[in-house]
C-alpha cells in the first residue's frame, strides 16, 4: 500500500461534532433561513435521508464558507452555496455518487462494489477527489473521452520508481530541472487512468496545467490554463529547437501564447514520425512535422471531396477548425456553407474523410438531410452493394469512422439512417467493406 496514500488518509482523519436540535425550524448557530437555498436543494437531492443537525460560518482571509453537519456527514459549501467537500467516517450515502459522471459511477460499481466512499472533494477545476475506505484514492478528471476515474499516484519514491522510464526521464530533465519545488504540490502530481488507447499517466502542475504520457512513458499532450507560464518557462524545453525556430518564424509571439501542445504520430508509411501541434487560442493552430515544415490544413482535398460528393451549383464558404477531437488523432473540421448547403466534413491531416453530415442528426421526421448518392459511392463498393440490397429506399444522414487503437487507419466505418423515432447505425469493415452489425441509438443494441 502506498505510503503517500496512507499519510493522506491519516492527515484527513474525519472528526465530526454534532449539536443537538430540539426545534425543527432552528439549527444551531444558523437558522434554516440563513443557509443558502442552494444548500437545501443540494441536501434534498443528494442527502435526502440525512437530517441537517447544525450549520455555522467559518471565516478566513478573503471570504467564508458554510460548514453544515448532517446525520453522520460533515459538508462544506462555498459562500455562494456550492458544495466542495463531503465526508463521513461511516461512508457517504449512495445518493452522493450522483455527483459523479455516469462513467465514473460505473467504474466504482465494477471496481469497488463493496467498498465505501469516505470523502468527496470538488477541486477548483470541477474535478472531484474520492477517498475510499480501503485506502484507495481517486480523482474524477476530464480525460480524452470525457469524465473518468483516475487513480491518485502520489509523488514519493515508492510511487515514482514504478513509473515508465521515459516518463521519469522527462520529469527529471524537463520538469524537475526547470521548476521550483514550491511550484509543484506533491498531492497534485500524478494520476493514472485509461481510455481506448490504453494506460495514460497525467503529471499535474496545478489544477489547470498538466502533461499526459502514454503507457510507455512517451508524452503526447500538454495543456495550460491561467497565467503560470509553465509551457513558456518549462515545458517548451521538450520541443526540439528546430521546431521552436519554425514556430517563432511563423508566429513571433507563439511560445508566450501556447495553450496546448500535442505530439501526434505522423503515420506516413507507418514510420510514426512526430507532428507537433500548437494551440495558441482563438482557433489559431500551427502544425509542424518532423522535417520542420509547416503543415497546412488539407483545404484543397476538402474542396475536392465536397465538389465530388455534393456537386454544388454555387460558390461555398469554408471555415476551418483544427484539432477538433482531442490529442490522439489530428482532425480538421470544415464547416461548408452556401445558399442551401450546411455541411460538416471532418478529415485527417492527409485529407481522408473521417466524418460527414449535411444537416441535423435527429430522429425528428423531416429535419435530417440525406447525404448524396455520390458521397456513399466514395465508400468501399461492398458497402454500397450492401445498402442497395438491404436498404434500397433508405436515406443515410451521417457517416463516421471509429477510432483505431494503433495508428490512424480506422477499422470500422459507421453509416447512420433515420427510422421512426430512432436512428439505426450500420457498421462495416473499412478496408474490406464487410458488414459487421447494426444497432439502434435510442433503444440500444440489437
VOGU-3710 file (C-alpha; in Angstrom, 3 decimals, decimal comma):
1> xxxxxxxxxx> 0,000/0,000/0,000  1,360/3,391/-0,902  2,817/5,365/1,997  1,625/8,573/0,411  -1,979/7,460/0,350  -1,837/6,226/3,954  -0,498/9,584/5,115  -3,187/11,349/3,116  -5,880/9,294/4,804  -4,442/9,804/8,281
11> xxxxxxxxxx> -3,997/13,523/7,784  -7,581/13,704/6,538  -8,971/11,951/9,634  -12,648/12,625/9,922  -13,717/14,380/13,092  -17,433/15,016/13,282  -19,086/17,013/16,013  -22,835/17,209/16,129  -25,053/19,550/18,086  -28,470/18,582/19,352
21> xxxxxxxxxx> -31,515/20,251/17,924  -34,887/20,462/19,620  -36,637/22,827/17,212  -37,078/21,627/13,627  -37,090/25,227/12,442  -33,947/26,198/14,336  -30,424/24,964/13,515  -27,518/25,570/15,879  -25,593/28,743/15,016  -27,584/29,489/11,866
31> xxxxxxxxxx> -31,297/29,381/11,205  -32,538/27,482/8,192  -33,368/30,777/6,523  -29,756/31,925/6,927  -28,474/28,986/4,923  -28,456/29,493/1,118  -31,321/27,879/-0,736  -28,808/26,004/-2,896  -27,612/24,129/0,231  -31,162/22,992/0,984
41> xxxxxxxxxx> -31,632/21,980/-2,651  -28,383/20,022/-2,579  -29,413/18,274/0,643  -32,825/17,270/-0,672  -31,288/15,825/-3,853  -28,108/14,160/-2,604  -28,707/13,680/1,147  -32,458/13,022/1,270  -32,322/10,679/4,263  -29,853/12,689/6,335
51> xxxxxxxxxx> -31,221/15,298/8,717  -29,467/18,647/8,989  -28,110/18,898/12,544  -26,082/22,096/12,683  -24,600/24,805/10,493  -22,129/27,602/11,017  -19,988/30,049/9,100  -16,229/29,619/9,021  -14,432/32,872/8,138  -10,938/33,148/6,701
61> xxxxxxxxxx> -8,864/35,773/4,930  -10,712/36,763/1,792  -14,004/35,015/2,432  -16,055/32,465/4,309  -17,695/29,080/3,914  -20,616/27,186/5,376  -19,865/24,093/7,453  -23,043/22,048/7,675  -23,442/18,835/9,687  -25,971/16,218/8,720
71> xxxxxxxxxx> -26,531/12,878/10,427  -23,088/11,213/10,301  -21,966/13,564/7,497  -19,931/16,775/7,503  -20,262/19,061/4,460  -18,614/22,281/3,348  -20,149/24,808/0,953  -18,740/27,994/-0,538  -20,150/31,413/0,299  -22,294/31,026/-2,827
81> xxxxxxxxxx> -23,715/27,766/-1,561  -21,744/25,485/-3,889  -20,595/22,206/-2,373  -16,928/21,304/-2,328  -16,440/18,787/0,488  -18,441/15,820/1,823  -17,120/13,328/4,372  -18,324/10,581/6,682  -16,440/8,010/8,720  -19,323/5,581/8,129
91> xxxxxxxxxx> -19,331/6,100/4,373  -21,230/8,601/2,247  -24,717/7,553/1,094  -25,150/6,084/-2,387  -27,135/9,164/-3,394  -23,955/11,274/-3,370  -22,498/9,217/-6,224  -24,934/11,042/-8,490  -22,461/13,949/-8,261  -20,133/11,860/-10,423
101> xxxxxxxxxx> -20,432/11,144/-14,130  -22,170/8,001/-15,343  -18,822/6,589/-16,425  -17,234/7,180/-13,002  -20,196/5,590/-11,234  -19,873/2,577/-13,488  -16,161/2,282/-12,711  -16,790/2,491/-8,957  -19,512/-0,131/-9,209  -17,258/-2,517/-11,125
111> xxxxxxxxxx> -14,096/-1,986/-9,098  -15,451/-1,225/-5,604  -18,860/-2,840/-5,327  -18,484/-3,477/-1,584  -16,256/-0,533/-0,641  -17,464/2,762/0,779  -16,659/6,317/-0,246  -15,489/8,300/2,790  -14,640/11,666/1,231  -15,584/13,594/-1,901
121> xxxxxxxxxx> -13,911/16,952/-2,522  -14,519/19,179/-5,519  -11,455/20,953/-6,873  -11,484/24,493/-8,324  -11,416/22,938/-11,815  -14,541/20,862/-11,014  -12,592/17,608/-10,715  -13,623/15,507/-7,720  -11,242/13,762/-5,309  -12,548/10,486/-3,879
131> xxxxxxxxxx> -11,217/8,608/-0,830  -12,347/5,017/-0,282  -12,420/3,040/2,959  -9,882/0,581/1,504  -7,263/3,376/1,344  -7,661/3,801/-2,431  -7,769/7,403/-3,631  -9,126/8,574/-6,972  -9,912/11,751/-8,826  -12,692/12,164/-11,359
141> xxxxxxxxxx> -10,927/14,005/-14,152  -11,757/15,066/-17,677  -9,816/12,610/-19,811  -9,740/12,295/-23,590  -13,072/10,501/-23,801  -14,973/12,526/-21,236  -15,042/12,169/-17,464  -13,280/9,182/-15,935  -11,783/7,949/-12,677  -8,041/8,370/-12,306
151> xxxxxxxxxx> -6,009/6,652/-9,625  -4,009/9,019/-7,443  -0,379/8,063/-7,918  1,364/10,279/-5,374  4,889/11,636/-5,575  7,276/9,755/-3,361  9,979/7,209/-4,106  7,710/4,178/-3,809  5,388/5,643/-6,422  7,862/7,108/-8,877
161> xxxxxxxxxx> 10,013/4,005/-9,147  7,075/2,230/-10,812  6,512/4,919/-13,441  7,683/4,287/-17,046  11,354/5,113/-17,535  10,716/7,627/-20,325  8,273/9,495/-18,108  10,734/9,575/-15,209  13,394/10,861/-17,585  11,024/13,618/-18,775
171> xxxxxxxxxx> 10,236/14,605/-15,183  13,937/14,662/-14,287  15,193/16,514/-17,369  12,289/18,856/-18,165  10,204/19,351/-15,043  12,459/18,914/-12,021  15,358/20,821/-13,565  13,184/23,773/-14,562  10,600/24,027/-11,784  10,894/25,416/-8,295
181> xxxxxxxxxx> 9,909/22,866/-5,683  7,236/25,215/-4,343  5,568/25,333/-7,752  4,640/21,643/-7,658  2,364/20,408/-4,881  3,019/16,700/-4,221  -0,658/15,758/-3,945  -1,337/17,198/-7,393  1,393/15,399/-9,261  0,480/12,082/-10,895
191> xxxxxxxxxx> -2,773/10,299/-11,678  -3,251/7,198/-13,798  -6,274/6,456/-15,990  -7,228/4,598/-19,158  -9,030/5,154/-22,424  -9,297/3,173/-25,653  -5,591/3,778/-26,340  -4,603/2,179/-23,038  -2,928/3,484/-19,876  -2,299/7,214/-19,508
201> xxxxxxxxxx> -0,318/8,988/-16,787  -1,037/12,650/-16,077  1,528/14,842/-14,316  -0,300/17,838/-12,834  1,430/21,104/-12,001  -1,717/22,673/-10,573  -5,465/22,463/-11,026  -5,359/23,575/-14,655  -1,976/22,610/-16,143  -0,700/19,117/-16,890
211> xxxxxxxxxx> 1,277/16,788/-19,172  -0,100/13,439/-20,394  2,064/10,380/-21,087  1,226/7,136/-22,870  1,640/3,851/-21,024  5,189/3,549/-22,387  6,111/6,928/-20,892  6,111/8,990/-24,109  4,482/12,376/-23,602  1,811/13,327/-26,124
221> xxxxxxxxxx> -0,214/16,222/-24,700  0,381/19,365/-22,641  -2,226/21,846/-21,519  -2,040/25,081/-19,572  -4,742/27,402/-18,340  -4,172/30,501/-16,277  -1,100/32,676/-16,027  1,526/30,312/-14,638  3,585/30,353/-17,875  4,553/26,716/-17,309
231> xxxxxxxxxx> 4,743/25,930/-21,019  6,724/29,078/-21,765  9,217/28,618/-18,916  9,430/24,841/-18,548  7,634/22,505/-20,931  8,809/24,218/-24,118  12,190/22,617/-23,416  10,687/19,288/-24,518  10,193/20,657/-28,046  13,147/20,305/-30,467
241> xxxxxxxxxx> 14,925/23,600/-31,035  14,431/23,396/-34,817  10,686/23,077/-34,292  10,721/26,075/-31,947  12,579/28,078/-34,573  9,992/27,299/-37,247  7,182/28,083/-34,816  8,525/31,523/-33,895  9,239/32,339/-37,528  5,587/31,642/-38,261
251> xxxxxxxxxx> 4,299/33,466/-35,165  6,887/35,519/-33,211  4,805/35,563/-30,006  3,820/31,901/-30,251  5,684/30,471/-27,259  4,173/33,014/-24,874  0,706/32,292/-26,298  0,665/28,482/-26,298  -2,285/26,898/-24,511  -1,836/23,308/-25,679
261> xxxxxxxxxx> 0,871/21,251/-27,372  0,023/17,892/-28,928  2,521/15,417/-30,316  0,826/13,272/-32,944  2,125/10,232/-34,777  2,571/11,140/-38,446  1,852/7,574/-39,619  3,295/8,342/-43,029  4,221/4,870/-44,284  3,768/3,807/-40,654
271> xxxxxxxxxx> 7,042/5,461/-39,784  5,468/7,180/-36,758  7,358/10,415/-37,177  6,115/13,183/-34,939  3,811/16,084/-35,729  3,833/18,941/-33,223  0,544/20,802/-32,933  0,449/24,152/-31,128  -2,868/25,659/-29,997  -2,466/29,386/-29,459
281> xxxxxxxxxx> -6,115/30,209/-28,748  -8,752/31,905/-30,906  -8,652/28,870/-33,241  -5,026/29,580/-34,142  -3,315/26,237/-34,668  0,172/25,647/-36,073  1,317/22,176/-37,108  4,984/21,331/-37,722  6,185/17,948/-38,968  9,371/16,011/-38,243
291> xxxxxxxxxx> 11,022/17,607/-41,288  10,491/21,013/-39,621  7,937/22,166/-42,160  4,622/23,885/-41,503  1,734/21,550/-42,367  -1,296/23,364/-43,766  -4,883/22,099/-43,417  -5,964/19,855/-46,345  -8,279/22,519/-47,764  -7,779/21,502/-51,403
301> xxxxxxxxxx> -8,738/17,907/-50,631  -11,765/19,120/-48,683  -12,941/21,134/-51,688  -12,270/18,176/-53,972  -14,348/15,898/-51,744  -17,264/18,347/-51,441  -17,322/19,023/-55,176  -17,317/15,313/-55,998  -19,883/14,387/-53,374  -22,317/17,310/-53,490
311> xxxxxxxxxx> -21,798/18,907/-56,927  -22,577/22,392/-55,586  -24,007/24,936/-58,015  -22,815/27,942/-56,054  -19,575/29,071/-54,510  -19,180/27,747/-50,973  -17,586/29,234/-47,876  -15,107/27,034/-45,962  -14,439/27,655/-42,282  -11,700/25,519/-40,703
321> xxxxxxxxxx> -11,447/24,323/-37,105  -8,238/22,471/-36,312  -7,573/19,625/-33,898  -11,226/19,135/-33,075  -11,314/15,702/-31,461  -8,598/15,645/-28,802  -4,963/14,646/-28,733  -4,979/11,071/-30,017  -5,716/11,883/-33,649  -5,370/15,108/-35,587
331> xxxxxxxxxx> -8,618/16,222/-37,224  -9,677/19,214/-39,275  -13,357/20,118/-39,293  -14,538/22,033/-42,347  -17,805/23,899/-41,951  -19,012/24,323/-45,524  -21,887/26,699/-46,175  -23,685/28,136/-49,172  -27,169/29,365/-50,144  -28,639/25,896/-49,495
341> xxxxxxxxxx> -25,675/23,984/-48,087  -24,716/23,392/-44,463  -22,136/20,604/-44,499  -19,644/19,474/-41,877  -16,679/17,490/-43,156  -14,008/16,105/-40,805  -10,691/14,995/-42,326  -7,380/13,693/-41,053  -4,119/15,503/-41,694  -3,744/13,767/-45,058
351> xxxxxxxxxx> -7,201/14,772/-46,263  -9,029/11,464/-45,745  -12,709/11,775/-44,846  -13,424/10,771/-41,274  -16,919/12,229/-40,622  -19,532/13,821/-42,900  -23,057/15,145/-42,401  -25,184/17,810/-44,082  -27,864/18,684/-41,560  -29,142/17,911/-38,058
361> xxxxxxxxxx> -28,546/14,350/-36,863  -32,013/13,891/-35,441  -34,848/11,394/-35,143  -37,402/14,095/-35,963  -39,040/13,451/-39,308  -38,266/15,997/-41,992  -35,376/17,705/-40,175  -32,469/15,488/-41,272  -30,724/15,876/-44,631  -29,824/12,835/-46,731
371> xxxxxxxxxx> -26,255/12,538/-47,957  -25,989/12,446/-51,762  -25,519/9,143/-53,531  -22,119/10,305/-54,739  -20,908/10,519/-51,106  -21,948/6,920/-50,445  -20,214/5,767/-53,610  -16,896/7,053/-52,276  -17,024/4,234/-49,712  -15,950/0,642/-50,375
381> xxxxxxxxxx> -18,012/-0,893/-53,190  -19,170/-3,762/-50,954  -20,688/-1,234/-48,543  -22,631/0,366/-51,369  -23,762/-3,051/-52,576  -24,967/-3,991/-49,078  -27,104/-0,902/-48,567  -28,514/-1,155/-52,106  -29,562/-4,741/-51,408  -30,888/-4,328/-47,881
391> xxxxxxxxxx> -31,934/-0,679/-47,662  -32,638/0,457/-51,233  -35,110/3,188/-50,251  -33,388/4,487/-47,118  -31,542/7,765/-46,648  -28,231/7,991/-44,799  -27,569/11,210/-42,905  -24,230/10,682/-41,168  -21,022/8,754/-41,852  -18,305/8,470/-39,224
401> xxxxxxxxxx> -15,204/6,343/-38,732  -14,419/4,664/-35,422  -11,131/5,407/-33,706  -8,277/2,985/-34,191  -6,140/1,629/-31,362  -2,952/1,616/-33,439  -2,119/4,348/-35,911  -4,831/6,343/-37,612  -6,386/3,866/-40,041  -9,907/3,304/-38,680
411> xxxxxxxxxx> -11,004/-0,310/-38,625  -14,716/0,476/-38,913  -16,968/2,936/-40,711  -20,478/3,718/-39,464  -23,473/4,753/-41,583  -26,460/6,296/-39,797  -30,009/6,353/-41,160  -33,192/7,684/-39,542  -36,116/5,385/-38,800  -39,334/6,349/-36,998
421> xxxxxxxxxx> -38,370/7,860/-33,636  -34,882/6,417/-33,783  -31,561/6,176/-35,617  -30,060/2,972/-36,977  -26,295/2,635/-37,392  -24,739/0,105/-39,769  -21,111/-0,826/-39,100  -18,738/-2,047/-41,811  -15,096/-3,034/-42,014  -13,319/-0,026/-43,535
431> xxxxxxxxxx> -10,889/-1,986/-45,698  -12,968/-4,966/-46,847  -16,404/-3,367/-46,793  -17,794/-6,373/-44,915  -20,956/-5,755/-42,872  -20,321/-6,246/-39,135  -23,505/-5,361/-37,251  -26,184/-2,741/-36,691  -27,797/-1,100/-33,671  -30,467/1,450/-32,799
441> xxxxxx> -29,263/4,524/-30,989  -32,148/5,048/-28,570  -33,458/1,546/-27,955  -29,978/0,107/-27,579  -28,018/-2,509/-29,379  -29,980/-5,217/-31,181
//
